[in-house]
Amino acid sequence: MTSHCVAICQLSDQPQEDFDVNTELLILEGGTVRISTWDAEPRDGGFDVQMLNDRTDALGFMVVSDWQFLDGKAYAVVERRTSAKA
């Protein structure tokens, strides 16, 4: 059975020392939060969808809905890839 999760991308309120802007992708899977961060800034009022998909994939998930943008954040439904381990 496939379990859907929520992915949220936002600007971090705790930037890394070496970067002016820190973007974070959080995937909420049950009681676990997986986080990926990188130095990037939203462009044209939204995040780069290809980058979001790549970062989601790197965490072992795939996007199953289109990314939605609201209040400076991006949201999507994701699911764990069957070959990925917890």
Protein Blocks (a to p, Z undefined) as FASTA:
>chain_A
ZZdddddddddfbdcfkbmbdcdddddehjbccddddddddeehiacfklmmmmmmmnop
acfbdcddeehiacddddddfkbcZZ
